[in-house]
Amino acid sequence: PSPPSSPRFMPSRGNGSQLFESKSEPGGAGQGAKQEAPAESPKKQDYNYAAMYEKFEEIFGRFIGEEKLSQGRPFSARKSPSSSKPPPKKVQTKAPYTDSDLLSFFERFRGGLYGWLRGFQSRLKATQESGAFVNGQAEDPGREDEVVAGAQMVYKVTDDKPEVYKLVTASCHTIGDWHEDMVSDAENPHWNILWSWSSKPKVNRQDLNIWQRVNHYPGANQLTRKDILKKNLAYCKSLFKPDRSVYKLFDIMPRTFSLPQEYVQFCNAFSESITFEKPDPKDKKGKNAKPKIIYGSENTWIMKPVSSSRGRGIFLINSIEEVEYGEAFVVQKYVSNPLLIHQHKFDLRLYVLVTCFNPLEAWIYKEGFARFCSVPYSTDRESMQDKYVHLTNSSVQQKLFNDPDFALPDCLGPMISDDPLLSLPGGSKRSLAYLKAKLEDYEINWDGLWQKIRKVVLAALFSAQGKIPFQPNSFELFGFDVMLDANLKVWLLEVNASPSLGIQTPLDQHVKKQLICDVLRLVDPCQYDRKALLDIVQRKIVERSEARGQKRSEVVRGKGRDWRDWVADEDQKKNAINSDLKSILGGRRPRQYGEKPRHVGSFERVAPGKDYNVFSRLKGLGREGR
């Protein structure tokens, strides 16, 4: 049977029909016979991903050889048919990689392709079960045209992460009146919102209409790369003396150095904090001996790759000999006196939505996560390399939670409450509402801490926004990681682009789904009539072609016309534009900067506002002149 026409996968080869299986009816036509189209709606076909994968092996085997390809196959043991052409003669050249290196790379590439096919299979199955599409085609004739051409809210999620697709799709279905765009491509976008896990979505923003939105800003790495964020904050601090209150606004990150560029400065800072053991005056033999270094928490540093996440590549050091790196790193003074809950270290994952840069418009989510370590905090030298003591990343701590013998610590004990934010299990994470209740036991005022957190968020955004251009089609959800020390000072650890949207626990499901729903409602792109837009564009093309055919003296110079006629023409043009926009947008206009959105949800505005006025007066701190 011929392959179904799918908007997501279309075989480009003539033998592409081998990549699909068809469930034929018993007693049907024999092999090779023509099959007539059934009168009823076609039944669902199963995509044969085994055949897809083996077809890939068949083609790929011609490049790296059958014998090597058959070694360690992750999926199929079937040998690829050998090529009819004789193998090319080996040429003795200096290759940059050995055969084993290339084979290892190809094996990883094959595994990634197979994973993509399986993810595509699960997404297609979910789409078919929803009744929207059958056999890759619209179940209702004309449904695709209705979604593209009608005045409906349409979203598109790129194929980067299955968990992102699942959560965004579920949130859109919860809100209602949203349809997935399975038709348009990068050159002809018809969606209202494009959601991409990658920070660089493949879309040309210059070709978008003002009412279309993308969930990433160009240049947002000024905020999300650890070394660049450190540089931006250091520049703002350098403009003021340390005793001024403005300096303290930007003193929000532990002392940080970028390696390898600032290795010498780091060595000087490290040596300043070294503590030596005092010699015993009674010990005459040890008078001339070298003083011993005392290793303690006072001179502990943490090394992080500049662009990694989920705790990958992070380790602690308290000796200069332990500094090792093969890529760009930042080394940061370790906060050795963190605020503890039941002797366990924790930090906060906060969600900040930016709807405009230059001028800044930002919102902070009232709910988030407190991420706890599973093992009690210790500064002993033996515990320095224990990630379960020092790293709060849930991806790290989850490994310990998978141990059946693991006992839940007191800091993560469940609360008996009807509020799901207090009672739902979340692995090593708990909600901010849970943390607030725990801090009340320590007589710590949450409202005062929340004001400090807001100022830290504003300082980080303000320091980076001068390098992030104004982009009306963009918005972005950032993940801010902050920590509280024993003196209740708020430290900014890092800012994450595309914070994790994976659902591993019931608490994740409750918080993150509501978060994405509130983001979509707050961004609230305008609903527009695609058919009306197409008609207007076609009319404009005809009008311009007719205008070019007229004489230059009549059109450009206005020969023999009075100036009042020109004013009337300009007014007529403005009225025509307003009429066109009204027919496209249904009388609604995009929200302007500073206007209150129709839906805010659990977000609260941090800029513009009273707290941001302190930063807005500091003109000249932008990165334009740097």
TAZIGI-V877451 format. One record per residue. N is the residue number from 1. RES is the residue in one small letter. PHI is phi as a letter, one per 30 degrees, with the letter a starting at -180 (NA if undefined). PSI is psi in radians with two decimals (none if undefined). NEAR is the number of other ideal C-beta (glycine too) atoms within 10 Angstrom. Layout:
n: <N | N>
res: <RES | RES>
phi: <PHI | PHI>
psi: <PSI | PSI>
near: <NEAR | NEAR>
This chain:
n: <1 | 2 | 3 | 4 | 5 | 6 | 7 | 8 | 9 | 10 | 11 | 12 | 13 | 14 | 15 | 16 | 17 | 18 | 19 | 20 | 21 | 22 | 23 | 24 | 25 | 26 | 27 | 28 | 29 | 30 | 31 | 32 | 33 | 34 | 35 | 36 | 37 | 38 | 39 | 40 | 41 | 42 | 43 | 44 | 45 | 46 | 47 | 48 | 49 | 50 | 51 | 52 | 53 | 54 | 55 | 56 | 57 | 58 | 59 | 60 | 61 | 62 | 63 | 64 | 65 | 66 | 67 | 68 | 69 | 70 | 71 | 72 | 73 | 74 | 75 | 76 | 77 | 78 | 79 | 80 | 81 | 82 | 83 | 84 | 85 | 86 | 87 | 88 | 89 | 90 | 91 | 92 | 93 | 94 | 95 | 96 | 97 | 98 | 99 | 100 | 101 | 102 | 103 | 104 | 105 | 106 | 107 | 108 | 109 | 110 | 111 | 112 | 113 | 114 | 115 | 116 | 117 | 118 | 119 | 120 | 121 | 122 | 123 | 124 | 125 | 126 | 127 | 128 | 129 | 130 | 131 | 132 | 133 | 134 | 135 | 136 | 137 | 138 | 139 | 140 | 141 | 142 | 143 | 144 | 145 | 146 | 147 | 148 | 149 | 150 | 151 | 152 | 153 | 154 | 155 | 156 | 157 | 158 | 159 | 160 | 161 | 162 | 163 | 164 | 165 | 166 | 167 | 168 | 169 | 170 | 171 | 172 | 173 | 174 | 175 | 176 | 177 | 178 | 179 | 180 | 181 | 182 | 183 | 184 | 185 | 186 | 187 | 188 | 189 | 190 | 191 | 192 | 193 | 194 | 195 | 196 | 197 | 198 | 199 | 200 | 201 | 202 | 203 | 204 | 205 | 206 | 207 | 208 | 209 | 210 | 211 | 212 | 213 | 214 | 215 | 216 | 217 | 218 | 219 | 220 | 221 | 222 | 223 | 224 | 225 | 226 | 227 | 228 | 229 | 230 | 231 | 232 | 233 | 234 | 235 | 236 | 237 | 238 | 239 | 240 | 241 | 242 | 243 | 244 | 245 | 246 | 247 | 248 | 249 | 250 | 251 | 252 | 253 | 254 | 255 | 256 | 257 | 258 | 259 | 260 | 261 | 262 | 263 | 264 | 265 | 266 | 267 | 268 | 269 | 270 | 271 | 272 | 273 | 274 | 275 | 276 | 277 | 278 | 279 | 280 | 281 | 282 | 283 | 284 | 285 | 286 | 287 | 288 | 289 | 290 | 291 | 292 | 293 | 294 | 295 | 296 | 297 | 298 | 299 | 300 | 301 | 302 | 303 | 304 | 305 | 306 | 307 | 308 | 309 | 310 | 311 | 312 | 313 | 314 | 315 | 316 | 317 | 318 | 319 | 320 | 321 | 322 | 323 | 324 | 325 | 326 | 327 | 328 | 329 | 330 | 331 | 332 | 333 | 334 | 335 | 336 | 337 | 338 | 339 | 340 | 341 | 342 | 343 | 344 | 345 | 346 | 347 | 348 | 349 | 350 | 351 | 352 | 353 | 354 | 355 | 356 | 357 | 358 | 359 | 360 | 361 | 362 | 363 | 364 | 365 | 366 | 367 | 368 | 369 | 370 | 371 | 372 | 373 | 374 | 375 | 376 | 377 | 378 | 379 | 380 | 381 | 382 | 383 | 384 | 385 | 386 | 387 | 388 | 389 | 390 | 391 | 392 | 393 | 394 | 395 | 396 | 397 | 398 | 399 | 400 | 401 | 402 | 403 | 404 | 405 | 406 | 407 | 408 | 409 | 410 | 411 | 412 | 413 | 414 | 415 | 416 | 417 | 418 | 419 | 420 | 421 | 422 | 423 | 424 | 425 | 426 | 427 | 428 | 429 | 430 | 431 | 432 | 433 | 434 | 435 | 436 | 437 | 438 | 439 | 440 | 441 | 442 | 443 | 444 | 445 | 446 | 447 | 448 | 449 | 450 | 451 | 452 | 453 | 454 | 455 | 456 | 457 | 458 | 459 | 460 | 461 | 462 | 463 | 464 | 465 | 466 | 467 | 468 | 469 | 470 | 471 | 472 | 473 | 474 | 475 | 476 | 477 | 478 | 479 | 480 | 481 | 482 | 483 | 484 | 485 | 486 | 487 | 488 | 489 | 490 | 491 | 492 | 493 | 494 | 495 | 496 | 497 | 498 | 499 | 500 | 501 | 502 | 503 | 504 | 505 | 506 | 507 | 508 | 509 | 510 | 511 | 512 | 513 | 514 | 515 | 516 | 517 | 518 | 519 | 520 | 521 | 522 | 523 | 524 | 525 | 526 | 527 | 528 | 529 | 530 | 531 | 532 | 533 | 534 | 535 | 536 | 537 | 538 | 539 | 540 | 541 | 542 | 543 | 544 | 545 | 546 | 547 | 548 | 549 | 550 | 551 | 552 | 553 | 554 | 555 | 556 | 557 | 558 | 559 | 560 | 561 | 562 | 563 | 564 | 565 | 566 | 567 | 568 | 569 | 570 | 571 | 572 | 573 | 574 | 575 | 576 | 577 | 578 | 579 | 580 | 581 | 582 | 583 | 584 | 585 | 586 | 587 | 588 | 589 | 590 | 591 | 592 | 593 | 594 | 595 | 596 | 597 | 598 | 599 | 600 | 601 | 602 | 603 | 604 | 605 | 606 | 607 | 608 | 609 | 610 | 611 | 612 | 613 | 614 | 615 | 616 | 617 | 618 | 619 | 620 | 621 | 622 | 623 | 624 | 625 | 626>
res: <p | s | p | p | s | s | p | r | f | m | p | s | r | g | n | g | s | q | l | f | e | s | k | s | e | p | g | g | a | g | q | g | a | k | q | e | a | p | a | e | s | p | k | k | q | d | y | n | y | a | a | m | y | e | k | f | e | e | i | f | g | r | f | i | g | e | e | k | l | s | q | g | r | p | f | s | a | r | k | s | p | s | s | s | k | p | p | p | k | k | v | q | t | k | a | p | y | t | d | s | d | l | l | s | f | f | e | r | f | r | g | g | l | y | g | w | l | r | g | f | q | s | r | l | k | a | t | q | e | s | g | a | f | v | n | g | q | a | e | d | p | g | r | e | d | e | v | v | a | g | a | q | m | v | y | k | v | t | d | d | k | p | e | v | y | k | l | v | t | a | s | c | h | t | i | g | d | w | h | e | d | m | v | s | d | a | e | n | p | h | w | n | i | l | w | s | w | s | s | k | p | k | v | n | r | q | d | l | n | i | w | q | r | v | n | h | y | p | g | a | n | q | l | t | r | k | d | i | l | k | k | n | l | a | y | c | k | s | l | f | k | p | d | r | s | v | y | k | l | f | d | i | m | p | r | t | f | s | l | p | q | e | y | v | q | f | c | n | a | f | s | e | s | i | t | f | e | k | p | d | p | k | d | k | k | g | k | n | a | k | p | k | i | i | y | g | s | e | n | t | w | i | m | k | p | v | s | s | s | r | g | r | g | i | f | l | i | n | s | i | e | e | v | e | y | g | e | a | f | v | v | q | k | y | v | s | n | p | l | l | i | h | q | h | k | f | d | l | r | l | y | v | l | v | t | c | f | n | p | l | e | a | w | i | y | k | e | g | f | a | r | f | c | s | v | p | y | s | t | d | r | e | s | m | q | d | k | y | v | h | l | t | n | s | s | v | q | q | k | l | f | n | d | p | d | f | a | l | p | d | c | l | g | p | m | i | s | d | d | p | l | l | s | l | p | g | g | s | k | r | s | l | a | y | l | k | a | k | l | e | d | y | e | i | n | w | d | g | l | w | q | k | i | r | k | v | v | l | a | a | l | f | s | a | q | g | k | i | p | f | q | p | n | s | f | e | l | f | g | f | d | v | m | l | d | a | n | l | k | v | w | l | l | e | v | n | a | s | p | s | l | g | i | q | t | p | l | d | q | h | v | k | k | q | l | i | c | d | v | l | r | l | v | d | p | c | q | y | d | r | k | a | l | l | d | i | v | q | r | k | i | v | e | r | s | e | a | r | g | q | k | r | s | e | v | v | r | g | k | g | r | d | w | r | d | w | v | a | d | e | d | q | k | k | n | a | i | n | s | d | l | k | s | i | l | g | g | r | r | p | r | q | y | g | e | k | p | r | h | v | g | s | f | e | r | v | a | p | g | k | d | y | n | v | f | s | r | l | k | g | l | g | r | e | g | r>
phi: <NA | d | d | d | d | c | d | c | b | b | d | c | c | d | c | d | d | d | d | b | c | b | d | d | d | d | i | d | d | d | d | i | d | d | c | d | d | d | d | d | d | d | d | d | c | c | d | d | d | d | d | e | d | d | d | d | d | d | d | d | d | d | c | c | j | d | d | d | d | d | d | i | d | d | b | b | c | d | d | d | d | d | d | d | d | d | d | d | d | d | c | d | b | d | d | d | b | d | d | d | d | d | d | d | d | d | d | d | d | d | d | d | d | d | d | d | d | d | d | d | d | d | d | d | d | d | d | d | d | d | i | d | b | b | h | i | c | d | d | c | e | i | d | d | d | d | d | d | c | d | c | b | d | b | c | b | c | d | d | d | b | d | d | d | e | d | d | d | d | d | d | d | d | d | d | i | i | c | b | d | d | c | c | d | b | d | d | b | d | c | d | c | b | c | c | b | d | d | d | b | d | d | a | c | d | d | c | d | d | d | c | c | b | b | d | b | c | d | i | d | d | d | c | c | d | d | d | d | d | d | d | d | d | d | d | d | d | d | d | b | d | d | d | d | d | d | e | d | d | c | d | c | c | e | e | b | b | c | c | c | d | c | d | d | d | d | d | d | d | d | d | d | c | d | c | c | d | d | d | d | d | d | d | d | d | c | d | c | d | d | d | d | d | c | d | a | d | d | b | c | b | b | c | b | d | d | b | c | b | h | i | d | i | c | a | c | b | b | b | d | d | d | d | b | a | c | b | d | b | c | c | b | d | d | d | d | b | d | d | c | c | h | i | c | d | a | b | c | c | c | c | b | c | c | c | a | c | h | d | d | b | b | b | c | d | d | c | a | b | c | c | c | d | d | c | e | d | a | c | d | d | d | c | d | c | d | d | d | c | c | c | c | e | d | d | d | d | d | d | d | d | d | d | d | d | d | c | d | d | d | d | c | d | d | c | d | a | d | d | d | d | c | c | d | d | b | i | d | c | b | d | d | d | d | d | e | d | d | d | d | d | c | h | c | d | d | d | d | d | d | d | d | d | e | d | d | d | d | d | d | d | d | d | c | d | d | c | c | d | d | b | d | c | c | b | a | c | c | c | c | c | b | b | c | c | d | c | i | d | c | c | d | c | a | b | c | d | h | e | e | c | d | c | c | b | d | d | e | e | d | d | d | d | d | d | d | d | d | d | d | d | d | d | h | d | d | d | b | d | d | d | d | d | d | d | d | d | d | d | d | d | d | d | d | d | d | d | d | d | d | d | d | d | d | d | d | d | i | d | i | c | d | d | d | d | d | d | d | d | d | d | d | d | d | d | d | d | d | d | d | d | d | d | d | c | i | i | c | c | d | d | d | d | i | d | d | d | d | b | c | i | c | d | b | d | c | a | d | l | d | d | d | e | d | d | d | d | d | d | j | d | d | d | d | d | d>
psi: <2.61 | 2.59 | 2.59 | 2.55 | 1.83 | 2.39 | -0.18 | -0.45 | 2.01 | 2.04 | 2.36 | -0.15 | 2.78 | -0.50 | 0.40 | -0.27 | -0.28 | -0.27 | 0.06 | 2.59 | 2.53 | 2.33 | 1.66 | 2.64 | 2.54 | 2.44 | 0.33 | -3.01 | 2.69 | 3.08 | 2.37 | -0.25 | 2.72 | 2.36 | 2.24 | 2.61 | 2.31 | 2.62 | -0.64 | 3.09 | 2.43 | 2.54 | 2.82 | 2.42 | 2.57 | 2.27 | 2.20 | 1.59 | -0.40 | -0.76 | -0.67 | -0.82 | -0.72 | -0.56 | -0.67 | -0.74 | -0.68 | -0.79 | -0.72 | -0.47 | -0.42 | -0.34 | -0.65 | 0.04 | 2.54 | -0.70 | -0.79 | -0.65 | -0.59 | -0.21 | 2.10 | 0.72 | 2.26 | -0.25 | -0.87 | 2.54 | 0.10 | 2.34 | 2.48 | 2.50 | 2.38 | 2.66 | 2.57 | -0.44 | 2.50 | 2.61 | 2.49 | 2.65 | 2.51 | 2.34 | 2.22 | 1.73 | 2.76 | 1.74 | 2.49 | -0.37 | 2.66 | 2.95 | -0.67 | -0.63 | -0.80 | -0.73 | -0.71 | -0.72 | -0.77 | -0.65 | -0.73 | -0.65 | -0.72 | -0.73 | -0.69 | -0.67 | -0.75 | -0.70 | -0.67 | -0.72 | -0.71 | -0.70 | -0.68 | -0.66 | -0.77 | -0.66 | -0.72 | -0.70 | -0.74 | -0.64 | -0.71 | -0.66 | -0.51 | -0.23 | 0.07 | -0.70 | 2.56 | 2.26 | 0.58 | 0.05 | 2.75 | 2.27 | -0.70 | 2.08 | 2.29 | -0.02 | -0.72 | -0.76 | -0.63 | -0.73 | -0.72 | -0.76 | -0.37 | 3.00 | 1.24 | 2.79 | 2.14 | 2.33 | 2.74 | 2.31 | 2.22 | 2.87 | 0.76 | -0.93 | 2.18 | -0.63 | -0.54 | -0.81 | -0.77 | -0.79 | -0.76 | -0.72 | -0.76 | -0.66 | -0.71 | -0.67 | -0.57 | -0.74 | -0.71 | 2.87 | 0.38 | 2.48 | 2.49 | 2.38 | 1.92 | 0.34 | -0.88 | 2.79 | -3.00 | -0.51 | -0.43 | 1.28 | 2.30 | 0.04 | 2.86 | -0.67 | 2.33 | 2.17 | 2.11 | 2.40 | -0.62 | 2.44 | -0.13 | 1.33 | 2.56 | 1.41 | 2.43 | 1.85 | -0.40 | -0.37 | -0.02 | 2.68 | 2.80 | -0.35 | 0.08 | 2.48 | 2.51 | 2.50 | 0.44 | 2.56 | 2.43 | 2.34 | 0.21 | -0.16 | -0.22 | -0.36 | -0.55 | -0.32 | 2.25 | -0.70 | -0.63 | -0.69 | -0.73 | -0.70 | -0.72 | -0.76 | -0.66 | -0.65 | -0.76 | -0.67 | -0.55 | -0.27 | -0.14 | 2.73 | 2.60 | -0.36 | -0.05 | 2.61 | -0.50 | -0.62 | -0.71 | -0.39 | -0.60 | 0.00 | 1.21 | -0.12 | 2.40 | 2.74 | 2.20 | 2.50 | 2.55 | 2.23 | 2.43 | -0.03 | -0.68 | 0.63 | -0.72 | -0.77 | -0.64 | -0.74 | -0.70 | -0.76 | -0.63 | -0.74 | -0.49 | -0.45 | 0.05 | 2.37 | 2.22 | 2.58 | 2.27 | 2.32 | 2.60 | 2.10 | -0.38 | -0.32 | 1.74 | -0.55 | -0.53 | 0.26 | -0.79 | 0.05 | 2.66 | 2.44 | 2.46 | 2.51 | 2.33 | 2.03 | 2.10 | -3.09 | -0.30 | -0.40 | 0.79 | 2.34 | 2.74 | 2.31 | 2.34 | 2.38 | 2.52 | -0.43 | 0.42 | 3.04 | 3.07 | 0.54 | 0.17 | 2.29 | 0.21 | 2.37 | 2.79 | 2.60 | 2.60 | 0.38 | 2.44 | -0.38 | -0.27 | -0.01 | 1.93 | 2.37 | 2.53 | 0.09 | -3.10 | 2.22 | 2.79 | 2.48 | 2.23 | 2.44 | 2.24 | 2.30 | 1.71 | -0.14 | 1.02 | 2.72 | 2.29 | 2.52 | 1.99 | 0.73 | 0.35 | 2.41 | 2.63 | 2.81 | 3.12 | 2.36 | 1.98 | 2.61 | 2.19 | 2.19 | 2.16 | 2.10 | -0.09 | 2.37 | 2.41 | 1.24 | 2.79 | 2.27 | 2.02 | 2.71 | 2.45 | 2.41 | 2.35 | -0.29 | 2.70 | -2.59 | 2.48 | 2.07 | 2.06 | 2.63 | 2.60 | -0.32 | 2.44 | 2.55 | 2.46 | 2.57 | 0.24 | 2.61 | -0.56 | -0.43 | 0.07 | -0.57 | 0.18 | 1.84 | -0.47 | -0.22 | -0.62 | -0.46 | 2.15 | -0.04 | 2.25 | -0.52 | -0.49 | -0.83 | -0.43 | -0.48 | -0.64 | -0.58 | -0.40 | -0.20 | 2.13 | -0.40 | 0.01 | 2.33 | 2.30 | 2.20 | 2.88 | -0.53 | -0.32 | 0.23 | 2.44 | 2.62 | 2.44 | 1.85 | 2.69 | -0.25 | 2.08 | -0.45 | -0.38 | -0.43 | -0.38 | 2.40 | 2.53 | 0.45 | -2.17 | 0.09 | 2.61 | 2.79 | 2.86 | -0.54 | -0.68 | -0.79 | -0.72 | -0.73 | -0.65 | -0.70 | -0.49 | -0.52 | -0.45 | 0.16 | 0.74 | 2.25 | 2.01 | -0.66 | -0.70 | -0.71 | -0.68 | -0.64 | -0.68 | -0.70 | -0.73 | -0.73 | -0.63 | -0.75 | -0.76 | -0.70 | -0.74 | -0.78 | -0.72 | -0.65 | -0.46 | -0.29 | -0.37 | -0.43 | -0.13 | 2.03 | 2.75 | 2.25 | 1.80 | -0.29 | 0.02 | 2.69 | 2.86 | 2.46 | 2.04 | 2.64 | 1.93 | 2.24 | 2.04 | 2.77 | 2.58 | 2.32 | -3.12 | -0.37 | 0.16 | 0.48 | 2.44 | 2.13 | 2.33 | 2.13 | -0.85 | 2.91 | 2.28 | 2.26 | 2.49 | 1.14 | 2.68 | 2.29 | 0.34 | 2.55 | 1.75 | -0.35 | 2.84 | -0.56 | -0.67 | -0.82 | -0.74 | -0.80 | -0.85 | -0.63 | -0.73 | -0.60 | -0.87 | -0.65 | -0.77 | -0.59 | -0.84 | -0.67 | -0.63 | -0.78 | -0.80 | 1.13 | 2.65 | 2.40 | 2.27 | 2.64 | 1.89 | -0.58 | -0.71 | -0.67 | -0.74 | -0.73 | -0.71 | -0.71 | -0.75 | -0.67 | -0.69 | -0.65 | -0.75 | -0.75 | -0.71 | -0.68 | -0.62 | -0.64 | -0.63 | -0.41 | -0.24 | 2.91 | 2.52 | -0.64 | -0.55 | -0.61 | -0.83 | -0.91 | -0.33 | 0.78 | 2.25 | 0.20 | 2.58 | 2.70 | -0.46 | -0.55 | -0.63 | -0.73 | -0.72 | -0.64 | -0.70 | -0.75 | -0.66 | -0.67 | -0.76 | -0.74 | -0.64 | -0.70 | -0.78 | -0.69 | -0.70 | -0.79 | -0.61 | -0.68 | -0.51 | -0.82 | 0.00 | 0.52 | -0.06 | 2.61 | 2.70 | 2.58 | 2.38 | 2.84 | 2.27 | -0.27 | 2.56 | 2.26 | 2.83 | -0.56 | 2.22 | -0.57 | -2.32 | 0.21 | 2.63 | 2.47 | 2.36 | -0.39 | 2.34 | 2.75 | -3.04 | -0.77 | -0.60 | -0.33 | -0.55 | -0.69 | -0.62 | -0.38 | -0.29 | 1.11 | 2.57 | -0.10 | -0.08 | 2.76 | 0.03 | -0.66 | 0.05 | none>
near: <11 | 9 | 18 | 18 | 10 | 17 | 15 | 13 | 17 | 11 | 15 | 5 | 10 | 6 | 8 | 15 | 13 | 15 | 20 | 22 | 14 | 18 | 9 | 11 | 10 | 4 | 5 | 11 | 11 | 5 | 6 | 5 | 8 | 5 | 12 | 8 | 6 | 9 | 5 | 6 | 10 | 13 | 11 | 15 | 17 | 12 | 21 | 15 | 17 | 15 | 15 | 20 | 20 | 18 | 18 | 18 | 18 | 17 | 11 | 15 | 19 | 15 | 10 | 14 | 15 | 15 | 9 | 15 | 21 | 15 | 9 | 10 | 15 | 10 | 15 | 14 | 6 | 12 | 14 | 19 | 10 | 11 | 12 | 5 | 7 | 6 | 9 | 6 | 5 | 6 | 6 | 5 | 6 | 4 | 10 | 7 | 10 | 9 | 11 | 9 | 11 | 15 | 17 | 13 | 11 | 15 | 17 | 10 | 12 | 19 | 12 | 10 | 14 | 18 | 12 | 12 | 17 | 13 | 14 | 18 | 14 | 12 | 17 | 18 | 13 | 14 | 17 | 16 | 9 | 12 | 9 | 17 | 22 | 17 | 19 | 21 | 15 | 18 | 14 | 11 | 9 | 9 | 15 | 17 | 13 | 15 | 22 | 20 | 16 | 15 | 15 | 17 | 20 | 26 | 21 | 22 | 24 | 17 | 14 | 14 | 19 | 18 | 16 | 22 | 21 | 17 | 23 | 26 | 20 | 16 | 23 | 22 | 13 | 13 | 15 | 7 | 9 | 18 | 19 | 20 | 20 | 18 | 17 | 17 | 11 | 12 | 8 | 9 | 19 | 18 | 24 | 24 | 23 | 24 | 28 | 20 | 21 | 13 | 16 | 10 | 19 | 10 | 20 | 9 | 14 | 6 | 12 | 18 | 15 | 14 | 18 | 21 | 23 | 22 | 24 | 22 | 26 | 15 | 14 | 23 | 20 | 20 | 27 | 22 | 21 | 22 | 21 | 17 | 23 | 22 | 17 | 25 | 21 | 14 | 15 | 22 | 19 | 9 | 13 | 17 | 8 | 8 | 7 | 10 | 8 | 17 | 15 | 14 | 20 | 24 | 17 | 21 | 23 | 17 | 14 | 21 | 23 | 21 | 17 | 13 | 11 | 17 | 15 | 10 | 11 | 21 | 13 | 11 | 16 | 19 | 10 | 8 | 14 | 15 | 13 | 10 | 9 | 9 | 14 | 10 | 8 | 6 | 9 | 8 | 7 | 13 | 9 | 7 | 9 | 8 | 12 | 12 | 13 | 13 | 15 | 14 | 16 | 15 | 22 | 20 | 24 | 19 | 19 | 21 | 17 | 20 | 16 | 13 | 19 | 14 | 15 | 11 | 16 | 17 | 15 | 19 | 19 | 21 | 15 | 13 | 6 | 13 | 17 | 9 | 14 | 7 | 11 | 15 | 23 | 23 | 22 | 20 | 19 | 22 | 20 | 14 | 14 | 20 | 19 | 16 | 21 | 14 | 13 | 20 | 22 | 25 | 22 | 20 | 21 | 23 | 25 | 24 | 22 | 22 | 23 | 20 | 26 | 14 | 13 | 21 | 22 | 25 | 25 | 21 | 21 | 15 | 19 | 25 | 28 | 25 | 23 | 24 | 27 | 24 | 18 | 16 | 17 | 15 | 16 | 11 | 13 | 7 | 15 | 20 | 12 | 14 | 19 | 17 | 19 | 23 | 21 | 27 | 20 | 23 | 15 | 20 | 21 | 15 | 12 | 15 | 16 | 8 | 9 | 4 | 4 | 12 | 7 | 12 | 17 | 11 | 22 | 21 | 11 | 13 | 14 | 6 | 13 | 6 | 12 | 14 | 19 | 16 | 15 | 20 | 13 | 24 | 21 | 27 | 24 | 27 | 22 | 20 | 20 | 25 | 22 | 17 | 17 | 18 | 18 | 11 | 9 | 9 | 6 | 15 | 11 | 14 | 7 | 10 | 19 | 15 | 12 | 15 | 20 | 21 | 18 | 20 | 25 | 24 | 22 | 24 | 24 | 24 | 28 | 27 | 27 | 20 | 19 | 22 | 12 | 12 | 19 | 15 | 18 | 22 | 23 | 23 | 22 | 22 | 20 | 24 | 19 | 22 | 19 | 23 | 14 | 11 | 7 | 13 | 15 | 19 | 19 | 19 | 19 | 21 | 25 | 18 | 20 | 22 | 21 | 20 | 22 | 17 | 17 | 16 | 18 | 14 | 21 | 21 | 16 | 17 | 26 | 22 | 17 | 16 | 23 | 22 | 20 | 23 | 25 | 25 | 16 | 19 | 18 | 19 | 21 | 18 | 17 | 23 | 17 | 19 | 14 | 19 | 19 | 13 | 14 | 18 | 10 | 10 | 11 | 11 | 10 | 9 | 11 | 10 | 9 | 9 | 10 | 9 | 8 | 10 | 9 | 9 | 10 | 12 | 12 | 9 | 10 | 13 | 10 | 8 | 11 | 9 | 8 | 8 | 11 | 11 | 10 | 11 | 12 | 10 | 10 | 10 | 10 | 10 | 10 | 12 | 11 | 10 | 11 | 17 | 19 | 13 | 16 | 23 | 20 | 13 | 8 | 14 | 11 | 14 | 17 | 7 | 12 | 12 | 9 | 8 | 15 | 9 | 14 | 13 | 18 | 17 | 23 | 13 | 18 | 23 | 25 | 16 | 15 | 7 | 15 | 21 | 10 | 15 | 22 | 14 | 8 | 15 | 7 | 8 | 20 | 15 | 16 | 9 | 7 | 10>
